[in-house]
Each structure stands twice: as structure tokens, then as C-alpha cells.
Amino acid sequence: MLAGLPESIARHRILSTEETAKFIGHSIPHVRRLYRSGAMPAPIRLSARKLGWKIGVIIDWIDEKARAASSVK
């Protein structure tokens, strides 16, 4: 996952809103809409104006969505 770090530690890395948007392939405004509507995991408040997501939580969310999509077919 992250060079030189064990996966158990790397999954705790915090991604900014911009990094999260790039990681999931969406725009920053779309990521904001997703978390405000509850359609994606809640962010961690890093400061009064800064939010972040643990990369492991985002990966698990993507995997869950992929499993749900494959079970529908």
C-alpha cells in the first residue's frame, strides 16, 4: 500500500479531501456531496475547516460497494 509501511499501519494514513477525491476518481465537490448525504464514510475532523479520511476506511467502503454491485447481477 504505502512503500515501506506494514499494511496495518498504512491503512491508518489520513487522506485530505483532495487526496480522497483523486483516490476514488471523483471531484472534490462530489466527495463533499457524498459525505454530506451519508453515502460515504464520515470524515475525521482534523481542524475547524479540514477533514480527512483513513485510507483503510475508504478502501473498505469501495470493496463493500463492489461486492454489493456484483451480488446484484
Summary of the structure (lengths in Angstrom):
residues: 73
radius of gyration: 13.1
end to end distance: 29.9
largest distance: 42.7
contacts: 162
relative contact order: 0.18
helix: 55%
strand: 12%
